[in-house]
Amino acid sequence: MIISASRRTDIPALFPRWFIHRVRAGFCTVPSPFNSSQVSTIDLSPQAVDVIVFWTRFPRPFFPYINELATLGYRFYFQYTILNNPRILDRRSPGLEQAVETFCELSNMLGAERVIWRYDPIVLSNLTDVHFHAENYARIAQSLRGFTHRSVISIMDFYPKTTKRFTELTDAGFQLVSNDLIPSELGKLIPSLVQSAHENGMEIFSCAEPFNLNNYGVLPGKCVDDEYINKVFHIAVNHEKDPGQRKVCGCVISRDIGMYNTCLFECAYCYATQDFEHSRSRYYQHNPDSTSLY
């Protein structure tokens, strides 16, 4: 079994004590996102867990537990997002210098193959245009040279909750690039990203991307990647595509132990948070000794 920790919230940054308590206990409980009265019990014992995939923007709070997790015999790798967007988009994400420094420390702990850099999602706007992303990506890629071998990119997807937020940002002078212009903008941007990735020793993949980027040298990737897991950890896992993910998502089956509406980073494009105030309220009611996140 592969554990996702988590697509729904940032467990390493916000809930590290809860996670290690659940590992020590050998299980956690996860209410269904669609019906909270349906609760699953997930076996977290080392014998049951093949690999843990972490998603994070700032894993430093998790650092005190990494050696314990490894000593217990768990295999794990990190999907680490660094974007350096304007604050109007990423209100509470760590600053670039802090994020890069933490990324490099994590890579030194685990090895470059176990920390994947996500430049995701790419928001095309009047403040974050092709020129911004080309320069920003190149700067970050150079900072991470030697500390990762893989970069993942994708273009922002629209959800009802994010559409409302961006409508509100329009009053502050923020304007998204219209959908009909995105393909031509990608034609200008993607070759630059590919060049920067390759110059800094990184493969570059897309994540659940409906646009075909193959011609630019960007192959469809998987966050929960059976082939990558075999390459890094030398074990075989389930090769079946996860039916619970979007059609364009290539990830194999995993069990997500996070919960929606619990993150504090307040990213304007976040699909996992309906209401920022509600998320703050739930976070502050969180009990690290509970069997479930909330």
Secondary structure by P-SEA (a helix, b strand, c coil): cbbbcccccccccccaaaaaaaaaaccccccccccccbbbbbbcccccccbbbbbbcccccccccaaaaaaaccccccbbbbbbcccccccccccaaaaaaaaaaaaaacccccbbbbcccccccccccaaaaaaaaaaaaaaacccccbbbbbcccccaaaaaaaaaacccccccccccaaaaaaaacaaaaaaaaaaabbbbbccccccccccccccbbbcccaaaaaaaccccccccccccccccccccbbbbcccccccccccccccccccaaaaaaaaaaccccccccc
